[in-house]
């Protein structure tokens, strides 16, 4: 009976197991290769003999790697904070205020979200580098996030429309202004959505390759991990174990953050699509 139940469980979940293996096995391969020696990484062996944990330390001691790590944290944390903080009031206004042109404003946000960054990169690059002299820094990527981010605004607006307006009206009866009602009533109720968009924005900033390549390529001190990894791979193209070790160190913060925040992330993504 136990064997029959086990076979039944495997048959029911076989598709899920296959999908899980499809996504997990590449990460396992990268991690195991990162712990091999130089010679073993070029063979067909799949298991390190012995485990070379010092590969991770060697990568961290590579000149510039910790600087790239610091720049990625600066870009991801500051950029995420500015994007979320500036997008919440806009999303709140689009969801709860009735004013002429609200539909047009929402369409502008959606149109901005659909606009590829490559379309406006030339005038933006000329503005930030020639007019403001910020070439070789990450500030041309961070500062614009203080003025809202279209995808974040859209997702937050979708969630806020599902919160009954009676909560806001009750807060105003008690003497709250619109700003206090947003901060004290709406934002605590919108924590799952805020966590979801914050994670989306953090992942985008951490993995961004196009932006640092455009604005910071001429200054190695301003490189991020995503851009510096390409330089590291070129310098160690025959040392696949070190290349994989660097890849593990780049992926680790994102994977760890997702596992710790996956409950809020999944809940926020689900709830942002409740109402259009």
C-alpha positions, 0 to 999 in steps of 0.5 A, spaced: 500 500 500 505 504 501 509 503 495 502 504 491 501 511 494 508 513 493 507 511 485 501 515 485 504 521 488 510 520 483 505 520 477 501 526 480 507 530 481 511 528 475 510 534 471 512 538 477 518 534 479 521 535 472 520 542 472 523 543 478 529 539 476 529 543 469 530 549 473 535 546 479 540 542 476 543 548 472 544 551 479 547 545 482 552 544 476 554 551 477 555 550 484 559 544 484 563 546 478 565 552 482 568 548 488 572 544 483 580 544 481 582 547 475 584 541 472 577 537 474 573 543 472 575 541 464 573 534 465 567 530 465 567 529 473 560 532 476 563 531 483 568 535 486 574 531 489 576 534 494 571 540 495 575 547 493 572 552 498 578 557 497 575 558 490 570 563 493 575 566 497 580 567 491 574 570 487 572 575 493 580 577 493 580 579 486 582 586 485 575 590 484 570 584 486 568 587 493 568 594 489 563 591 484 559 588 490 559 595 494 556 598 487 551 593 486 548 594 493 548 601 493 545 601 486 540 596 488 538 598 495 538 606 494 534 605 487 529 600 490 528 605 496 527 611 491 523 607 486 518 605 491 518 611 496 516 615 489 511 610 486 507 609 492 503 616 492 502 616 485 499 609 485 495 612 491 492 618 487 491 613 481 487 608 485 483 613 490 483 620 487 477 622 482 480 627 477 479 629 470 485 626 466 486 620 471 485 615 465 489 619 461 495 619 466 494 611 467 495 610 460 501 614 460 504 610 465 502 604 461 505 607 455 512 608 459 512 601 461 512 599 454 517 604 452 524 600 451 530 604 454 534 603 448 529 608 445 531 614 449 538 612 451 541 617 446 538 623 449 538 621 456 546 619 455 547 626 452 543 629 458 547 626 464 554 626 461 554 632 457 550 637 461 551 634 468 557 631 467 556 624 471 559 620 466 563 614 469 558 613 475 551 610 477 547 616 479 544 617 472 541 610 473 539 611 481 537 619 480 531 618 475 528 612 480 526 618 485 521 620 480 517 614 480 517 607 476 512 605 471 512 598 473 512 599 480 506 604 479 502 600 475 502 594 480 501 598 486 495 601 483 492 594 481 493 592 488 490 599 491 484 599 487 482 592 491 482 596 498 475 599 499 475 606 499 471 606 506 477 605 510 480 612 507 473 615 508 473 613 515 480 615 516 478 622 514 472 622 518 477 621 524 481 627 522 486 624 517 489 628 511 490 624 505 497 623 506 496 621 513 490 616 510 495 613 505 501 612 510 497 610 516 491 606 513 493 604 506 500 602 506 500 597 512 494 594 508 499 594 502 505 591 505 504 584 501 504 589 494 510 593 497 514 587 498 513 584 491 514 591 487 521 592 492 523 585 490 522 586 483 526 593 483 531 590 487 532 584 482 532 589 476 537 593 479 542 587 481 541 584 475 542 590 470 547 590 465 545 595 460 545 601 464 552 600 468 555 598 461 552 605 458 554 610 464 560 606 468 564 602 463 569 607 462 570 607 470 572 600 473 571 603 480 563 604 478 562 597 475 557 593 478 557 585 479 553 584 473 558 588 468 564 586 472 563 579 471 564 579 464 570 582 465 572 577 470 570 571 465 574 574 460 580 574 465 579 567 467 576 564 461 580 558 462 579 557 469 572 555 469 572 553 476 573 561 478 568 563 473 563 559 476 565 561 483 564 568 481 557 566 478 555 563 485 557 569 489 553 574 484 547 569 484 547 568 492 544 574 495 538 574 490 537 567 491 537 568 499 533 574 499 528 571 495 527 565 499 526 569 505 521 573 502 518 568 498 511 568 502 510 576 501 513 576 494 508 570 492 502 574 496 503 580 493 504 578 486 497 574 487 493 580 490 496 585 485 492 582 479 485 581 483 482 587 480 484 591 474 
